[in-house]
Amino acid sequence: YQWQKNLMTYISYSEGFKAGGFNTLGEAPPVDEETVENIEIGMKSSWLENQIQLNVSAFQYDYSDLQNHELDGPAGSVPTYNLRNVDAEGQGVEVEFKWQATPDLLLSANYAWLDTEYTQWQFFPWEEDEIQQGIPVDDLTGQPISGMPKIQYNIAVDYFSEFSHGDINWHFDYAYSSERQQDIDGPALAVLPYDPAQVTGLTPDNKVDAYGLANLRITYLPNDSELSVALFARNLFDEEYIYGIGGQAMSVGSPIANPGLPRMYGVEVSYNF
């Protein structure tokens, strides 16, 4: 609904569908189709003659038979990748903000909060056998969905300097991601007696730790030329972080952690034609 020229609110409902399929390796049964229902409400607005833009949204979604991809298998066998059906839900808020503070200075920021959990965890046939035998089996009911951080945000500053021979754009941005469950493999595979607390980028309970990355870029744009030159530095503060753990090698006693790139800097020359 358009309340006035620069203010709009909305509400939406949507459904999604993903076909079922077969697990071609191992002993896992076929997987059912996956469905999701999503409700979202929000506001889009601009203020002070479009100097400020503010967008806010809140959403809630509900998965039925979410297809979860994992490396698993019966005890004593070589684990294979299999899909299992689980139920999950989540709700969150997103905020987007831009402010043209002066003709030369632009400030922008985004913030996202997401709360998720598995509401029902279906077991593979061999896990059901282990449960009957009294063997502990991972049940992630009530745990966050793998690979989804609870908080993410970023801020950016752009400043333009005018000179007689051209312009310079000064750009700085910082992005933060909170800790999250490990990615695609689901439950941790305790195949080696290693201490996650001693691994940079992991939390003591084997989650991917929070991290923040800063980037700086200075671009020179000469007048009457299609050429531009930029100096850049990525991961400016040389943050040590991990963006993922897991993989097939874990099944044979070799836990894998994938570290992010260290600080990198350089020069970039571009020509537009």
Secondary structure as the mmCIF struct_conf table of DSSP 4:
data_model
#
loop_
_struct_conf.conf_type_id
_struct_conf.id
_struct_conf.beg_label_comp_id
_struct_conf.beg_label_asym_id
_struct_conf.beg_label_seq_id
_struct_conf.end_label_comp_id
_struct_conf.end_label_asym_id
_struct_conf.end_label_seq_id
STRN STRN1 GLN A 2 GLN A 4
TURN_TY1_P TURN_TY1_P1 LYS A 5 ASN A 6
STRN STRN2 LEU A 7 LYS A 18
STRN STRN3 GLY A 21 GLY A 21
BEND BEND1 LEU A 25 LEU A 25
TURN_TY1_P TURN_TY1_P2 GLY A 26 GLU A 27
HELX_LH_PP_P HELX_LH_PP_P1 ALA A 28 PRO A 30
STRN STRN4 VAL A 31 VAL A 31
STRN STRN5 GLU A 34 TRP A 47
TURN_TY1_P TURN_TY1_P3 LEU A 48 GLN A 51
STRN STRN6 ILE A 52 ASP A 72
TURN_TY1_P TURN_TY1_P4 ALA A 75 GLY A 76
BEND BEND2 SER A 77 SER A 77
STRN STRN7 THR A 80 THR A 102
TURN_TY1_P TURN_TY1_P5 PRO A 103 ASP A 104
STRN STRN8 LEU A 105 TRP A 121
HELX_LH_PP_P HELX_LH_PP_P2 GLN A 122 PHE A 124
HELX_RH_AL_P HELX_RH_AL_P1 PRO A 125 GLN A 132
TURN_TY1_P TURN_TY1_P6 GLN A 133 GLY A 134
STRN STRN9 THR A 141 THR A 141
TURN_TY1_P TURN_TY1_P7 GLY A 142 GLY A 142
BEND BEND3 GLN A 143 GLN A 143
HELX_LH_PP_P HELX_LH_PP_P3 PRO A 144 ILE A 145
TURN_TY1_P TURN_TY1_P8 SER A 146 GLY A 147
BEND BEND4 LYS A 150 LYS A 150
STRN STRN10 ILE A 151 PHE A 163
TURN_TY1_P TURN_TY1_P9 SER A 164 HIS A 165
STRN STRN11 GLY A 166 SER A 177
STRN STRN12 ARG A 180 ARG A 180
BEND BEND5 ASP A 183 ASP A 183
TURN_TY1_P TURN_TY1_P10 ILE A 184 ASP A 185
BEND BEND6 PRO A 187 PRO A 187
BEND BEND7 LEU A 192 LEU A 192
HELX_RH_3T_P HELX_RH_3T_P1 PRO A 196 GLN A 198
BEND BEND8 VAL A 199 VAL A 199
TURN_TY1_P TURN_TY1_P11 THR A 200 GLY A 201
STRN STRN13 LEU A 202 LEU A 202
TURN_TY1_P TURN_TY1_P12 PRO A 204 ASP A 205
BEND BEND9 ASN A 206 ASN A 206
HELX_LH_PP_P HELX_LH_PP_P4 LYS A 207 LYS A 207
STRN STRN14 VAL A 208 VAL A 208
HELX_LH_PP_P HELX_LH_PP_P5 ASP A 209 ALA A 210
STRN STRN15 TYR A 211 PRO A 222
TURN_TY1_P TURN_TY1_P13 ASN A 223 ASP A 224
BEND BEND10 GLU A 226 GLU A 226
STRN STRN16 LEU A 227 ARG A 234
BEND BEND11 ASN A 235 ASN A 235
TURN_TY1_P TURN_TY1_P14 LEU A 236 PHE A 237
STRN STRN17 ILE A 242 ILE A 245
HELX_RH_3T_P HELX_RH_3T_P2 GLN A 248 VAL A 252
TURN_TY1_P TURN_TY1_P15 GLY A 253 GLY A 253
STRN STRN18 ALA A 257 PRO A 259
HELX_LH_PP_P HELX_LH_PP_P6 GLY A 260 LEU A 261
STRN STRN19 MET A 264 TYR A 271
#
